Amino acid sequence: MSPTATSTTAKKWTCNQCGVSISRMNGEKVELPDTWDANPEGTYCLICRRDRAAQAALDSAPDDCTIDTRAKLRRAALIEFEVSRRPDHGDGIIAKACRSSVSAVAAARRRLDLPAPTHQR
């Protein structure tokens, strides 16, 4: 079951892409996890949200681009996704989550015109 994007609780949340689900053993309603997103396109877990961001970048790439260029596009899309998702987190935390460098995260912040966080987490 994937409740509508306007629902805040449901007995079960299921990712439309990978099928992983969240529920309580006793059947009580549970809130949509903070890392998930429910929108008109569907309900997605964090891993699938990252995958969709990367895939969107690859879909916009020219057909004749090199594997190296595609890897760079994918990496940049993942970093931009994480910076947009958690702009208040420090560059080091985001770099670790993306398996990237702090300088790459800082560059993504500049591209997205997002300020550096006021405190490091």
VMD Tcl script that builds the backbone (N, CA, C; Angstrom):
set m [mol new atoms 363]
animate dup $m
set s [atomselect $m all]
$s set {name element resname resid chain x y z} {
  {N N MET 1 A 0.838 -1.178 0.000}
  {CA C MET 1 A 0.000 0.000 0.000}
  {C C MET 1 A 0.883 1.241 0.000}
  {N N SER 2 A 0.592 2.186 -0.862}
  {CA C SER 2 A 1.264 3.475 -0.864}
  {C C SER 2 A 0.210 4.543 -0.680}
  {N N PRO 3 A 0.085 5.071 0.534}
  {CA C PRO 3 A -0.909 6.116 0.769}
  {C C PRO 3 A -0.628 7.334 -0.096}
  {N N THR 4 A -1.616 8.186 -0.204}
  {CA C THR 4 A -1.463 9.380 -1.038}
  {C C THR 4 A -0.432 10.322 -0.445}
  {N N ALA 5 A 0.028 11.246 -1.264}
  {CA C ALA 5 A 1.060 12.187 -0.827}
  {C C ALA 5 A 0.569 13.088 0.305}
  {N N THR 6 A -0.755 13.222 0.465}
  {CA C THR 6 A -1.278 14.081 1.522}
  {C C THR 6 A -1.405 13.336 2.849}
  {N N SER 7 A -1.304 12.028 2.862}
  {CA C SER 7 A -1.380 11.264 4.101}
  {C C SER 7 A -0.127 11.503 4.930}
  {N N THR 8 A -0.321 11.538 6.251}
  {CA C THR 8 A 0.844 11.673 7.128}
  {C C THR 8 A 1.111 10.382 7.874}
  {N N THR 9 A 0.093 9.548 8.014}
  {CA C THR 9 A 0.263 8.256 8.663}
  {C C THR 9 A -0.440 7.181 7.850}
  {N N ALA 10 A 0.043 5.968 8.001}
  {CA C ALA 10 A -0.571 4.823 7.329}
  {C C ALA 10 A -0.172 3.559 8.084}
  {N N LYS 11 A -0.893 2.492 7.882}
  {CA C LYS 11 A -0.531 1.225 8.514}
  {C C LYS 11 A 0.751 0.665 7.908}
  {N N LYS 12 A 0.986 1.018 6.634}
  {CA C LYS 12 A 2.174 0.502 5.952}
  {C C LYS 12 A 2.565 1.466 4.836}
  {N N TRP 13 A 3.858 1.764 4.748}
  {CA C TRP 13 A 4.402 2.565 3.660}
  {C C TRP 13 A 5.279 1.650 2.820}
  {N N THR 14 A 5.096 1.673 1.509}
  {CA C THR 14 A 5.887 0.828 0.617}
  {C C THR 14 A 6.524 1.686 -0.468}
  {N N CYS 15 A 7.810 1.497 -0.674}
  {CA C CYS 15 A 8.526 2.220 -1.724}
  {C C CYS 15 A 8.057 1.701 -3.079}
  {N N ASN 16 A 7.652 2.613 -3.951}
  {CA C ASN 16 A 7.167 2.225 -5.273}
  {C C ASN 16 A 8.259 1.700 -6.192}
  {N N GLN 17 A 9.513 1.958 -5.853}
  {CA C GLN 17 A 10.592 1.501 -6.725}
  {C C GLN 17 A 11.169 0.161 -6.281}
  {N N CYS 18 A 11.579 0.059 -5.029}
  {CA C CYS 18 A 12.258 -1.166 -4.582}
  {C C CYS 18 A 11.349 -2.121 -3.807}
  {N N GLY 19 A 10.216 -1.620 -3.326}
  {CA C GLY 19 A 9.266 -2.483 -2.627}
  {C C GLY 19 A 9.504 -2.630 -1.137}
  {N N VAL 20 A 10.549 -2.002 -0.587}
  {CA C VAL 20 A 10.769 -2.083 0.854}
  {C C VAL 20 A 9.580 -1.403 1.543}
  {N N SER 21 A 9.200 -1.932 2.709}
  {CA C SER 21 A 8.054 -1.345 3.403}
  {C C SER 21 A 8.367 -1.074 4.865}
  {N N ILE 22 A 7.612 -0.148 5.409}
  {CA C ILE 22 A 7.715 0.253 6.810}
  {C C ILE 22 A 6.345 0.062 7.433}
  {N N SER 23 A 6.307 -0.648 8.558}
  {CA C SER 23 A 5.049 -0.822 9.287}
  {C C SER 23 A 5.366 -1.200 10.727}
  {N N ARG 24 A 4.343 -1.226 11.546}
  {CA C ARG 24 A 4.489 -1.672 12.934}
  {C C ARG 24 A 3.918 -3.078 13.043}
  {N N MET 25 A 4.552 -3.864 13.868}
  {CA C MET 25 A 4.109 -5.253 14.025}
  {C C MET 25 A 2.679 -5.326 14.560}
  {N N ASN 26 A 2.292 -4.349 15.390}
  {CA C ASN 26 A 0.952 -4.386 15.971}
  {C C ASN 26 A -0.106 -3.795 15.045}
  {N N GLY 27 A 0.274 -3.331 13.867}
  {CA C GLY 27 A -0.676 -2.813 12.884}
  {C C GLY 27 A -1.073 -1.363 13.084}
  {N N GLU 28 A -0.498 -0.693 14.103}
  {CA C GLU 28 A -0.794 0.718 14.305}
  {C C GLU 28 A -0.250 1.546 13.146}
  {N N LYS 29 A -0.860 2.694 12.955}
  {CA C LYS 29 A -0.380 3.589 11.900}
  {C C LYS 29 A 0.991 4.141 12.262}
  {N N VAL 30 A 1.782 4.397 11.241}
  {CA C VAL 30 A 3.134 4.925 11.399}
  {C C VAL 30 A 3.293 6.127 10.466}
  {N N GLU 31 A 4.054 7.117 10.923}
  {CA C GLU 31 A 4.328 8.280 10.075}
  {C C GLU 31 A 5.289 7.899 8.961}
  {N N LEU 32 A 5.208 8.627 7.857}
  {CA C LEU 32 A 6.165 8.446 6.773}
  {C C LEU 32 A 7.543 8.794 7.318}
  {N N PRO 33 A 8.528 7.925 7.163}
  {CA C PRO 33 A 9.875 8.236 7.674}
  {C C PRO 33 A 10.409 9.544 7.088}
  {N N ASP 34 A 11.194 10.259 7.888}
  {CA C ASP 34 A 11.740 11.552 7.467}
  {C C ASP 34 A 12.549 11.458 6.178}
  {N N THR 35 A 13.192 10.340 5.960}
  {CA C THR 35 A 14.055 10.201 4.782}
  {C C THR 35 A 13.276 9.785 3.528}
  {N N TRP 36 A 12.006 9.455 3.677}
  {CA C TRP 36 A 11.175 9.056 2.544}
  {C C TRP 36 A 10.469 10.273 1.968}
  {N N ASP 37 A 9.909 10.107 0.768}
  {CA C ASP 37 A 9.131 11.164 0.142}
  {C C ASP 37 A 7.898 10.545 -0.498}
  {N N ALA 38 A 6.763 11.167 -0.257}
  {CA C ALA 38 A 5.517 10.773 -0.921}
  {C C ALA 38 A 5.057 11.969 -1.732}
  {N N ASN 39 A 4.896 11.761 -3.031}
  {CA C ASN 39 A 4.461 12.830 -3.923}
  {C C ASN 39 A 3.546 12.211 -4.982}
  {N N PRO 40 A 3.011 13.000 -5.884}
  {CA C PRO 40 A 2.102 12.439 -6.885}
  {C C PRO 40 A 2.706 11.309 -7.739}
  {N N GLU 41 A 4.043 11.276 -7.854}
  {CA C GLU 41 A 4.694 10.216 -8.627}
  {C C GLU 41 A 4.765 8.901 -7.860}
  {N N GLY 42 A 4.688 8.968 -6.522}
  {CA C GLY 42 A 4.757 7.749 -5.716}
  {C C GLY 42 A 5.422 7.998 -4.382}
  {N N THR 43 A 5.701 6.908 -3.693}
  {CA C THR 43 A 6.361 6.941 -2.387}
  {C C THR 43 A 7.716 6.270 -2.546}
  {N N TYR 44 A 8.777 6.945 -2.078}
  {CA C TYR 44 A 10.124 6.445 -2.308}
  {C C TYR 44 A 10.978 6.519 -1.051}
  {N N CYS 45 A 11.750 5.468 -0.811}
  {CA C CYS 45 A 12.707 5.439 0.302}
  {C C CYS 45 A 13.930 6.276 -0.086}
  {N N LEU 46 A 14.793 6.519 0.874}
  {CA C LEU 46 A 15.962 7.364 0.626}
  {C C LEU 46 A 16.864 6.789 -0.468}
  {N N ILE 47 A 17.108 5.504 -0.434}
  {CA C ILE 47 A 17.992 4.903 -1.442}
  {C C ILE 47 A 17.420 5.107 -2.843}
  {N N CYS 48 A 16.128 4.913 -2.991}
  {CA C CYS 48 A 15.507 5.085 -4.300}
  {C C CYS 48 A 15.415 6.555 -4.694}
  {N N ARG 49 A 15.255 7.447 -3.709}
  {CA C ARG 49 A 15.276 8.880 -4.013}
  {C C ARG 49 A 16.635 9.274 -4.569}
  {N N ARG 50 A 17.693 8.758 -3.968}
  {CA C ARG 50 A 19.044 9.034 -4.480}
  {C C ARG 50 A 19.198 8.468 -5.888}
  {N N ASP 51 A 18.732 7.249 -6.075}
  {CA C ASP 51 A 18.827 6.607 -7.380}
  {C C ASP 51 A 18.063 7.390 -8.448}
  {N N ARG 52 A 16.896 7.891 -8.095}
  {CA C ARG 52 A 16.097 8.659 -9.046}
  {C C ARG 52 A 16.790 9.976 -9.410}
  {N N ALA 53 A 17.447 10.612 -8.438}
  {CA C ALA 53 A 18.185 11.852 -8.720}
  {C C ALA 53 A 19.334 11.577 -9.684}
  {N N ALA 54 A 20.057 10.503 -9.428}
  {CA C ALA 54 A 21.173 10.129 -10.305}
  {C C ALA 54 A 20.664 9.764 -11.701}
  {N N GLN 55 A 19.575 9.012 -11.748}
  {CA C GLN 55 A 19.036 8.584 -13.045}
  {C C GLN 55 A 18.535 9.769 -13.855}
  {N N ALA 56 A 17.946 10.748 -13.196}
  {CA C ALA 56 A 17.483 11.948 -13.907}
  {C C ALA 56 A 18.659 12.683 -14.555}
  {N N ALA 57 A 19.781 12.743 -13.847}
  {CA C ALA 57 A 20.971 13.379 -14.423}
  {C C ALA 57 A 21.484 12.586 -15.624}
  {N N LEU 58 A 21.497 11.279 -15.502}
  {CA C LEU 58 A 21.970 10.441 -16.617}
  {C C LEU 58 A 21.022 10.510 -17.806}
  {N N ASP 59 A 19.725 10.607 -17.545}
  {CA C ASP 59 A 18.747 10.707 -18.638}
  {C C ASP 59 A 18.905 11.998 -19.423}
  {N N SER 60 A 19.426 13.043 -18.765}
  {CA C SER 60 A 19.602 14.317 -19.455}
  {C C SER 60 A 20.935 14.408 -20.194}
  {N N ALA 61 A 21.794 13.406 -20.018}
  {CA C ALA 61 A 23.108 13.413 -20.669}
  {C C ALA 61 A 22.972 13.063 -22.150}
  {N N PRO 62 A 23.841 13.634 -22.976}
  {CA C PRO 62 A 23.836 13.268 -24.398}
  {C C PRO 62 A 24.144 11.777 -24.569}
  {N N ASP 63 A 23.600 11.178 -25.596}
  {CA C ASP 63 A 23.800 9.748 -25.831}
  {C C ASP 63 A 25.266 9.383 -26.067}
  {N N ASP 64 A 26.039 10.328 -26.589}
  {CA C ASP 64 A 27.423 10.022 -26.948}
  {C C ASP 64 A 28.434 10.396 -25.855}
  {N N CYS 65 A 27.982 10.700 -24.643}
  {CA C CYS 65 A 28.949 11.083 -23.609}
  {C C CYS 65 A 29.686 9.851 -23.091}
  {N N THR 66 A 30.877 10.085 -22.598}
  {CA C THR 66 A 31.734 8.987 -22.150}
  {C C THR 66 A 31.278 8.441 -20.792}
  {N N ILE 67 A 31.784 7.278 -20.459}
  {CA C ILE 67 A 31.479 6.671 -19.169}
  {C C ILE 67 A 31.969 7.579 -18.042}
  {N N ASP 68 A 33.135 8.177 -18.230}
  {CA C ASP 68 A 33.682 9.087 -17.223}
  {C C ASP 68 A 32.762 10.289 -17.011}
  {N N THR 69 A 32.261 10.848 -18.089}
  {CA C THR 69 A 31.344 11.992 -17.996}
  {C C THR 69 A 30.057 11.584 -17.294}
  {N N ARG 70 A 29.546 10.395 -17.633}
  {CA C ARG 70 A 28.318 9.903 -16.983}
  {C C ARG 70 A 28.548 9.700 -15.487}
  {N N ALA 71 A 29.707 9.201 -15.104}
  {CA C ALA 71 A 30.018 8.999 -13.686}
  {C C ALA 71 A 30.076 10.345 -12.959}
  {N N LYS 72 A 30.656 11.351 -13.596}
  {CA C LYS 72 A 30.724 12.682 -12.992}
  {C C LYS 72 A 29.334 13.294 -12.846}
  {N N LEU 73 A 28.494 13.120 -13.847}
  {CA C LEU 73 A 27.123 13.632 -13.779}
  {C C LEU 73 A 26.347 12.962 -12.638}
  {N N ARG 74 A 26.514 11.661 -12.533}
  {CA C ARG 74 A 25.830 10.907 -11.488}
  {C C ARG 74 A 26.296 11.371 -10.107}
  {N N ARG 75 A 27.597 11.488 -9.937}
  {CA C ARG 75 A 28.162 11.921 -8.649}
  {C C ARG 75 A 27.674 13.323 -8.286}
  {N N ALA 76 A 27.698 14.236 -9.253}
  {CA C ALA 76 A 27.241 15.606 -8.992}
  {C C ALA 76 A 25.758 15.622 -8.614}
  {N N ALA 77 A 24.958 14.805 -9.275}
  {CA C ALA 77 A 23.525 14.747 -8.964}
  {C C ALA 77 A 23.287 14.218 -7.551}
  {N N LEU 78 A 24.049 13.211 -7.145}
  {CA C LEU 78 A 23.905 12.671 -5.789}
  {C C LEU 78 A 24.281 13.716 -4.738}
  {N N ILE 79 A 25.370 14.419 -4.978}
  {CA C ILE 79 A 25.806 15.442 -4.029}
  {C C ILE 79 A 24.771 16.566 -3.958}
  {N N GLU 80 A 24.294 17.011 -5.105}
  {CA C GLU 80 A 23.287 18.075 -5.115}
  {C C GLU 80 A 22.002 17.627 -4.428}
  {N N PHE 81 A 21.622 16.375 -4.608}
  {CA C PHE 81 A 20.450 15.837 -3.921}
  {C C PHE 81 A 20.632 15.934 -2.408}
  {N N GLU 82 A 21.782 15.477 -1.925}
  {CA C GLU 82 A 22.028 15.475 -0.476}
  {C C GLU 82 A 22.134 16.891 0.089}
  {N N VAL 83 A 22.783 17.790 -0.637}
  {CA C VAL 83 A 22.899 19.166 -0.166}
  {C C VAL 83 A 21.516 19.817 -0.113}
  {N N SER 84 A 20.687 19.553 -1.100}
  {CA C SER 84 A 19.334 20.110 -1.120}
  {C C SER 84 A 18.467 19.494 -0.027}
  {N N ARG 85 A 18.674 18.216 0.228}
  {CA C ARG 85 A 17.885 17.502 1.227}
  {C C ARG 85 A 18.256 17.912 2.647}
  {N N ARG 86 A 19.528 18.164 2.880}
  {CA C ARG 86 A 20.011 18.492 4.223}
  {C C ARG 86 A 20.941 19.705 4.197}
  {N N PRO 87 A 20.436 20.867 3.801}
  {CA C PRO 87 A 21.310 22.038 3.671}
  {C C PRO 87 A 21.933 22.494 4.989}
  {N N ASP 88 A 21.334 22.113 6.110}
  {CA C ASP 88 A 21.857 22.528 7.414}
  {C C ASP 88 A 22.974 21.626 7.924}
  {N N HIS 89 A 23.239 20.527 7.214}
  {CA C HIS 89 A 24.323 19.627 7.608}
  {C C HIS 89 A 25.652 20.124 7.040}
  {N N GLY 90 A 26.712 19.865 7.761}
  {CA C GLY 90 A 28.040 20.280 7.327}
  {C C GLY 90 A 28.499 19.565 6.069}
  {N N ASP 91 A 29.419 20.196 5.366}
  {CA C ASP 91 A 29.937 19.615 4.126}
  {C C ASP 91 A 30.606 18.270 4.367}
  {N N GLY 92 A 31.277 18.115 5.504}
  {CA C GLY 92 A 31.942 16.850 5.810}
  {C C GLY 92 A 30.962 15.711 5.997}
  {N N ILE 93 A 29.852 15.978 6.653}
  {CA C ILE 93 A 28.815 14.952 6.869}
  {C C ILE 93 A 28.227 14.522 5.526}
  {N N ILE 94 A 27.921 15.504 4.691}
  {CA C ILE 94 A 27.336 15.192 3.377}
  {C C ILE 94 A 28.356 14.473 2.505}
  {N N ALA 95 A 29.605 14.913 2.553}
  {CA C ALA 95 A 30.654 14.245 1.763}
  {C C ALA 95 A 30.766 12.773 2.161}
  {N N LYS 96 A 30.697 12.505 3.441}
  {CA C LYS 96 A 30.780 11.120 3.915}
  {C C LYS 96 A 29.590 10.304 3.413}
  {N N ALA 97 A 28.387 10.880 3.469}
  {CA C ALA 97 A 27.188 10.175 2.997}
  {C C ALA 97 A 27.260 9.873 1.501}
  {N N CYS 98 A 27.914 10.769 0.760}
  {CA C CYS 98 A 28.014 10.615 -0.697}
  {C C CYS 98 A 29.296 9.925 -1.136}
  {N N ARG 99 A 30.160 9.618 -0.159}
  {CA C ARG 99 A 31.484 9.062 -0.478}
  {C C ARG 99 A 32.203 9.970 -1.465}
  {N N SER 100 A 32.254 11.236 -1.086}
  {CA C SER 100 A 32.847 12.249 -1.942}
  {C C SER 100 A 33.741 13.151 -1.100}
  {N N SER 101 A 34.226 14.213 -1.714}
  {CA C SER 101 A 35.112 15.144 -1.002}
  {C C SER 101 A 34.330 16.338 -0.483}
  {N N VAL 102 A 34.873 16.964 0.539}
  {CA C VAL 102 A 34.272 18.170 1.101}
  {C C VAL 102 A 34.243 19.273 0.048}
  {N N SER 103 A 35.297 19.372 -0.754}
  {CA C SER 103 A 35.334 20.419 -1.784}
  {C C SER 103 A 34.246 20.208 -2.839}
  {N N ALA 104 A 33.921 18.956 -3.148}
  {CA C ALA 104 A 32.846 18.683 -4.115}
  {C C ALA 104 A 31.493 19.109 -3.545}
  {N N VAL 105 A 31.301 18.906 -2.249}
  {CA C VAL 105 A 30.052 19.328 -1.599}
  {C C VAL 105 A 29.967 20.854 -1.577}
  {N N ALA 106 A 31.061 21.510 -1.251}
  {CA C ALA 106 A 31.090 22.976 -1.235}
  {C C ALA 106 A 30.784 23.527 -2.633}
  {N N ALA 107 A 31.319 22.895 -3.656}
  {CA C ALA 107 A 31.059 23.326 -5.035}
  {C C ALA 107 A 29.576 23.151 -5.385}
  {N N ALA 108 A 28.979 22.069 -4.917}
  {CA C ALA 108 A 27.546 21.843 -5.164}
  {C C ALA 108 A 26.717 22.917 -4.467}
  {N N ARG 109 A 27.098 23.283 -3.255}
  {CA C ARG 109 A 26.389 24.368 -2.545}
  {C C ARG 109 A 26.436 25.660 -3.358}
  {N N ARG 110 A 27.606 25.957 -3.917}
  {CA C ARG 110 A 27.737 27.178 -4.721}
  {C C ARG 110 A 26.861 27.095 -5.971}
  {N N ARG 111 A 26.861 25.933 -6.658}
  {CA C ARG 111 A 26.028 25.765 -7.855}
  {C C ARG 111 A 24.552 25.957 -7.533}
  {N N LEU 112 A 24.138 25.463 -6.360}
  {CA C LEU 112 A 22.736 25.554 -5.948}
  {C C LEU 112 A 22.417 26.855 -5.227}
  {N N ASP 113 A 23.432 27.703 -5.057}
  {CA C ASP 113 A 23.292 28.979 -4.367}
  {C C ASP 113 A 22.735 28.787 -2.955}
  {N N LEU 114 A 23.254 27.774 -2.260}
  {CA C LEU 114 A 22.870 27.492 -0.878}
  {C C LEU 114 A 23.994 27.945 0.049}
  {N N PRO 115 A 23.654 28.613 1.129}
  {CA C PRO 115 A 24.706 29.062 2.058}
  {C C PRO 115 A 25.295 27.884 2.816}
  {N N ALA 116 A 26.505 28.085 3.284}
  {CA C ALA 116 A 27.138 27.073 4.156}
  {C C ALA 116 A 26.339 27.016 5.457}
  {N N PRO 117 A 26.287 25.866 6.100}
  {CA C PRO 117 A 25.531 25.785 7.351}
  {C C PRO 117 A 26.168 26.685 8.412}
  {N N THR 118 A 25.330 27.174 9.313}
  {CA C THR 118 A 25.825 28.080 10.349}
  {C C THR 118 A 26.598 27.330 11.412}
  {N N HIS 119 A 26.333 26.041 11.550}
  {CA C HIS 119 A 27.080 25.208 12.496}
  {C C HIS 119 A 27.299 23.842 11.869}
  {N N GLN 120 A 28.357 23.203 12.221}
  {CA C GLN 120 A 28.674 21.877 11.689}
  {C C GLN 120 A 28.031 20.811 12.548}
  {N N ARG 121 A 27.444 19.826 11.923}
  {CA C ARG 121 A 26.849 18.694 12.637}
  {C C ARG 121 A 27.763 17.520 12.561}
}
mol reanalyze $m
mol bondsrecalc $m
mol representation Tube
mol addrep $m
